[in-house]
């Protein structure tokens, strides 16, 4: 093959339960992921060396060196199979950058699958997931998509049943939030408190399985939301605007600053999106539904 393109989805965390910091500084999580239909595309072609390029909204914020997760994925797969990562990785961004929707993780998973196809390494699903887990906590889910419970740091996945389609509106903020900074703020706010061990909500899992948006709205939660709001108080205005427009529920997506609004159906989602755009509380708005498939080869020649 001389060119491979992989499409990979964004995610929303419908539950993000977080433990107190472990001795190694990480946190145990109960992380319920839902992939949604906003996609990045990663195209891989042979090159004289490793090169990363990017286009799309906020592409200027994407690192183009070897710190990029797509580059790290190519290097990791090449090292395992005795290859040199001489590829051009081109990322077409549509997932918000630094928005708490796993755009960087998506690019890592997309590059990994694309390089596997380009090089014909024949890596097993287990090997690909192992590399994903080495790259970052959200990368394995970007590979598998759908809906899943992630435990540990979020990388140990169990697929979840979904009984229908869930409609979402996402409001992008005017600036980003650093995930490490949000976790540091979580630790500061949690100091001296008794933090329960994270477990998945039975009500939430049942709501996903039934495809019931009202029941899901009653069960969503994000333990990082107070920390994100502490660092970015203006997000509270966005959350309020979406709820006033008829959202079944609102929450910060992951570590933020993107905010997510669950709608009853497509028409309700469009109404909420329009209201958010005119509210002046966010930079841009997108609608999407889930579950969506994980990383998928959509072109190869």
MILOVEX-638692 format. One record per residue (C-alpha): residue number from 1; residue in three letters; x, y, z. Coordinates in Angstrom, 1 decimal. Example, Ala and Ser with C-alpha at 12.3 -4.5 7.8 and 13.67 -1.06 7.14 Angstrom:
     k     r       px       py       pz
     1   ALA     12.3     -4.5      7.8
     2   SER     13.7     -1.1      7.1
end
This chain:
     k     r       px       py       pz
     1   UNK      0.0      0.0      0.0
     2   UNK      1.1      3.6     -0.7
     3   UNK     -1.6      5.4      1.3
     4   UNK     -3.9      4.6      4.1
     5   UNK     -6.6      6.8      5.7
     6   UNK     -8.2      6.0      9.0
     7   UNK    -11.3      7.8     10.5
     8   UNK    -11.4      8.0     14.3
     9   UNK    -14.2      9.5     16.5
    10   UNK    -14.4     11.9     19.4
    11   UNK    -15.7     10.8     22.8
    12   UNK    -17.8     12.2     25.6
    13   UNK    -17.5     10.9     29.1
    14   UNK    -21.0     10.2     30.4
    15   UNK    -19.5      9.2     33.7
    16   UNK    -16.1     10.1     35.0
    17   UNK    -15.5      9.0     38.6
    18   UNK    -12.1      9.8     40.0
    19   UNK    -10.2      8.5     43.0
    20   UNK     -7.8     10.4     45.2
    21   UNK     -4.3     10.6     43.8
    22   UNK     -2.3      7.4     44.0
    23   UNK      1.3      7.4     45.3
    24   UNK      2.4      7.5     41.6
    25   UNK      0.4     10.6     41.0
    26   UNK     -2.2      8.9     38.8
    27   UNK     -5.9      8.5     39.7
    28   UNK     -8.0      5.4     39.5
    29   UNK    -11.0      6.0     37.3
    30   UNK    -14.4      4.6     36.4
    31   UNK    -14.8      6.2     33.0
    32   UNK    -17.8      5.5     30.9
    33   UNK    -17.0      6.5     27.3
    34   UNK    -19.4      7.1     24.5
    35   UNK    -17.9      7.6     21.0
    36   UNK    -19.7     10.4     19.0
    37   UNK    -19.8     11.2     15.3
    38   UNK    -17.1     14.0     15.1
    39   UNK    -14.1     12.5     13.4
    40   UNK    -10.4     13.2     12.7
    41   UNK     -8.9     11.5      9.7
    42   UNK     -5.2     10.4      9.7
    43   UNK     -3.6      9.7      6.4
    44   UNK     -0.3      7.8      6.3
    45   UNK      2.1      7.7      3.3
    46   UNK      5.7      6.5      3.0
    47   UNK      8.3      9.2      3.4
    48   UNK     12.1      9.7      3.8
    49   UNK     11.6     10.3      7.5
    50   UNK      8.9     10.9     10.1
    51   UNK      6.8     14.0      9.3
    52   UNK      3.5     15.3     10.8
    53   UNK      1.2     17.8      9.1
    54   UNK     -2.2     19.0     10.2
    55   UNK     -5.2     20.9      8.8
    56   UNK     -8.6     22.0     10.1
    57   UNK    -10.0     24.0     13.0
    58   UNK     -7.3     25.1     15.5
    59   UNK     -4.7     23.1     13.6
    60   UNK     -2.1     25.6     14.6
    61   UNK     -2.4     24.3     18.2
    62   UNK     -1.4     20.8     17.2
    63   UNK      2.2     19.9     17.8
    64   UNK      4.0     18.7     14.7
    65   UNK      7.0     17.1     16.3
    66   UNK      7.5     13.7     17.9
    67   UNK      5.5     14.6     21.0
    68   UNK      2.3     14.3     18.8
    69   UNK      0.5     11.1     19.8
    70   UNK      0.2     10.2     16.1
    71   UNK      4.0     10.3     15.8
    72   UNK      4.5      8.4     19.0
    73   UNK      2.1      5.7     17.8
    74   UNK      4.1      5.3     14.6
    75   UNK      7.3      5.1     16.5
    76   UNK      6.0      2.6     19.0
    77   UNK      4.6      0.2     16.3
    78   UNK      7.8      0.5     14.2
    79   UNK     10.0     -0.3     17.2
    80   UNK      8.1     -3.4     18.0
    81   UNK      8.4     -4.7     14.4
    82   UNK     12.0     -3.7     13.7
    83   UNK     11.0     -0.9     11.3
    84   UNK     11.9      2.7     10.9
    85   UNK      8.9      5.1     11.2
    86   UNK      9.5      6.7      7.8
    87   UNK      6.0      8.0      7.2
    88   UNK      4.2     11.3      6.5
    89   UNK      1.3     11.5      9.0
    90   UNK     -1.4     14.0      7.8
    91   UNK     -4.1     14.8     10.3
    92   UNK     -7.4     16.4      9.2
    93   UNK     -8.9     17.7     12.4
    94   UNK    -12.6     18.0     13.1
    95   UNK    -12.5     17.0     16.8
    96   UNK    -12.0     20.1     19.0
    97   UNK     -8.3     20.6     20.0
    98   UNK     -7.6     20.6     23.8
    99   UNK    -11.4     20.2     24.3
   100   UNK    -11.7     17.2     26.5
   101   UNK    -13.0     15.0     23.6
   102   UNK     -9.8     12.9     23.1
   103   UNK     -8.8     14.5     19.8
   104   UNK     -5.1     13.8     20.4
   105   UNK     -5.9     10.3     21.6
   106   UNK     -8.0      9.8     18.5
   107   UNK     -5.0     10.8     16.3
   108   UNK     -2.8      8.3     18.1
   109   UNK     -5.2      5.4     17.6
   110   UNK     -5.8      6.5     14.0
   111   UNK     -2.1      6.6     13.2
   112   UNK     -1.5      3.3     14.8
   113   UNK     -4.1      1.5     12.8
   114   UNK     -3.0      3.3      9.6
   115   UNK      0.6      2.4     10.0
   116   UNK     -0.3     -1.2     10.8
   117   UNK     -2.2     -1.4      7.5
   118   UNK      0.5      0.5      5.5
   119   UNK      3.4     -1.7      6.8
   120   UNK      1.5     -4.9      6.9
   121   UNK      2.7     -5.7     10.4
   122   UNK     -0.2     -8.0     11.1
   123   UNK     -0.4     -6.8     14.7
   124   UNK     -3.2     -8.4     16.7
   125   UNK     -6.0     -6.4     18.3
   126   UNK     -4.4     -7.2     21.7
   127   UNK     -1.0     -5.8     20.6
   128   UNK     -2.6     -2.6     19.2
   129   UNK     -4.6     -2.1     22.4
   130   UNK     -1.4     -2.7     24.4
   131   UNK      0.4      0.0     22.4
   132   UNK     -2.6      2.3     22.8
   133   UNK     -2.5      1.9     26.6
   134   UNK      1.2      2.8     26.6
   135   UNK      0.4      6.0     24.7
   136   UNK     -2.3      7.3     27.0
   137   UNK     -5.4      6.5     29.0
   138   UNK     -7.9      7.5     26.3
   139   UNK     -6.2      6.0     23.3
   140   UNK     -7.5      2.5     23.7
   141   UNK    -11.1      3.7     23.6
   142   UNK    -10.4      5.7     20.5
   143   UNK     -9.4      2.5     18.8
   144   UNK    -12.5      0.5     19.8
   145   UNK    -15.2      3.2     19.9
   146   UNK    -18.9      2.4     20.7
   147   UNK    -19.4      2.6     24.4
   148   UNK    -17.1      1.2     27.1
   149   UNK    -16.2      1.3     30.7
   150   UNK    -12.6      2.1     31.4
   151   UNK    -11.0      1.4     34.7
   152   UNK     -7.5      1.7     36.1
   153   UNK     -6.3      4.9     34.4
   154   UNK     -9.2      4.4     32.0
   155   UNK     -7.3      2.2     29.6
   156   UNK     -8.7     -1.2     30.8
   157   UNK    -11.9     -1.4     28.7
   158   UNK    -15.1     -3.4     28.9
   159   UNK    -17.5     -2.9     26.0
   160   UNK    -21.0     -1.8     27.0
   161   UNK    -24.3     -2.4     25.4
   162   UNK    -26.3      0.5     24.0
   163   UNK    -29.9      0.3     23.1
   164   UNK    -30.3      3.3     20.9
   165   UNK    -28.8      6.6     19.6
   166   UNK    -28.0      9.5     21.9
   167   UNK    -28.1     13.0     20.5
   168   UNK    -25.5     15.6     21.8
   169   UNK    -24.6     19.2     21.4
   170   UNK    -21.0     20.3     22.1
   171   UNK    -20.1     23.9     22.8
   172   UNK    -16.4     24.8     22.3
   173   UNK    -14.8     27.4     24.5
   174   UNK    -12.6     30.3     23.5
   175   UNK     -9.5     28.8     25.2
   176   UNK     -8.3     25.4     26.2
   177   UNK     -7.8     23.7     29.6
   178   UNK     -4.8     21.5     30.5
   179   UNK     -5.8     18.1     31.6
   180   UNK     -2.9     17.9     34.1
   181   UNK     -3.9     21.3     35.5
   182   UNK     -7.5     20.1     36.0
   183   UNK     -6.3     17.0     37.8
   184   UNK     -4.1     19.2     40.0
   185   UNK     -7.0     21.4     40.8
   186   UNK     -9.1     18.2     41.6
   187   UNK     -6.4     17.2     44.1
   188   UNK     -6.4     20.6     45.6
   189   UNK    -10.2     20.7     46.0
   190   UNK    -10.2     17.1     47.3
   191   UNK     -7.5     17.7     50.0
   192   UNK     -8.7     16.5     53.4
   193   UNK    -11.9     14.9     51.9
   194   UNK    -12.8     11.2     52.0
   195   UNK    -12.9     10.3     48.3
   196   UNK    -14.8      7.1     47.5
   197   UNK    -13.3      4.5     45.2
   198   UNK    -14.7      5.0     41.7
   199   UNK    -17.4      2.6     40.4
   200   UNK    -19.7      2.7     37.4
   201   UNK    -23.2      3.8     38.1
   202   UNK    -25.7      0.9     37.6
   203   UNK    -28.4      3.4     36.7
   204   UNK    -26.2      4.9     34.0
   205   UNK    -25.3      1.5     32.5
   206   UNK    -28.9      0.5     32.4
   207   UNK    -29.9      3.8     30.7
   208   UNK    -27.2      3.2     28.0
   209   UNK    -28.4     -0.4     27.5
   210   UNK    -32.1      0.8     27.2
   211   UNK    -31.2      3.7     24.9
   212   UNK    -33.2      6.0     27.3
   213   UNK    -31.9      9.6     27.1
   214   UNK    -34.0     10.8     30.0
   215   UNK    -32.6      8.1     32.3
   216   UNK    -29.1      8.8     31.0
   217   UNK    -29.5     12.5     31.7
   218   UNK    -30.4     11.7     35.4
   219   UNK    -27.3      9.5     35.8
   220   UNK    -24.4     11.4     34.1
   221   UNK    -21.6     12.7     36.3
   222   UNK    -18.1     14.1     36.0
   223   UNK    -16.0     14.3     39.2
   224   UNK    -13.6     16.7     37.3
   225   UNK    -16.3     19.2     36.6
   226   UNK    -15.8     21.3     39.8
   227   UNK    -12.1     21.5     39.1
   228   UNK    -12.7     22.6     35.5
   229   UNK    -15.2     25.2     36.6
   230   UNK    -12.8     26.4     39.3
   231   UNK    -10.2     27.1     36.6
   232   UNK    -12.6     28.3     34.0
   233   UNK    -15.7     29.8     35.8
   234   UNK    -17.2     31.1     32.6
   235   UNK    -18.2     27.5     31.6
   236   UNK    -21.0     27.8     34.1
   237   UNK    -22.7     30.3     31.9
   238   UNK    -22.5     28.0     28.9
   239   UNK    -23.9     25.1     30.9
   240   UNK    -26.8     27.3     32.1
   241   UNK    -27.5     28.5     28.5
   242   UNK    -27.8     25.0     27.2
   243   UNK    -30.1     23.9     30.0
   244   UNK    -32.3     26.9     29.5
   245   UNK    -32.6     25.9     25.8
   246   UNK    -34.0     22.5     26.7
   247   UNK    -31.0     20.2     27.2
   248   UNK    -31.9     17.1     29.2
   249   UNK    -28.6     17.6     31.1
   250   UNK    -25.4     19.4     30.7
   251   UNK    -21.8     18.6     31.8
   252   UNK    -18.2     19.4     31.2
   253   UNK    -16.8     16.8     28.7
   254   UNK    -13.8     15.1     30.4
   255   UNK    -11.3     17.6     31.7
   256   UNK    -13.0     20.3     29.6
   257   UNK    -13.4     23.0     28.4
   258   UNK    -15.9     21.6     25.9
   259   UNK    -19.3     21.4     27.4
   260   UNK    -21.8     18.7     26.4
   261   UNK    -25.6     18.8     26.3
   262   UNK    -27.8     15.7     25.9
   263   UNK    -30.9     16.3     23.7
   264   UNK    -34.1     14.3     23.4
   265   UNK    -33.8     14.0     19.6
   266   UNK    -32.2     15.6     16.5
   267   UNK    -34.7     18.5     16.4
   268   UNK    -34.1     19.3     20.1
   269   UNK    -30.3     19.2     19.5
   270   UNK    -30.6     21.7     16.7
   271   UNK    -32.6     24.1     18.8
   272   UNK    -30.1     23.8     21.7
   273   UNK    -27.2     24.4     19.3
   274   UNK    -28.8     27.6     17.9
   275   UNK    -29.5     28.9     21.4
   276   UNK    -26.0     28.3     22.5
   277   UNK    -24.6     30.1     19.4
   278   UNK    -26.6     33.2     20.1
   279   UNK    -25.9     33.1     23.8
   280   UNK    -22.4     34.5     23.4
   281   UNK    -21.1     32.0     26.0
   282   UNK    -19.0     29.8     23.6
   283   UNK    -16.9     30.0     20.5
   284   UNK    -18.6     27.4     18.3
   285   UNK    -21.1     24.6     18.5
   286   UNK    -21.4     21.1     17.0
   287   UNK    -24.0     18.4     17.0
   288   UNK    -23.3     14.7     17.0
   289   UNK    -24.8     11.4     17.9
   290   UNK    -23.4      8.3     19.5
   291   UNK    -22.4      5.5     19.8
   292   UNK    -20.0      5.8     16.8
   293   UNK    -17.6      3.2     15.6
   294   UNK    -13.9      3.3     16.6
   295   UNK    -10.9      3.8     14.4
   296   UNK    -11.8      2.5     10.9
   297   UNK     -9.7      2.3      7.7
   298   UNK    -11.8      4.3      5.2
   299   UNK     -9.3      4.4      2.3
   300   UNK     -6.3      2.4      1.2
   301   UNK     -4.4      2.0     -2.1
end
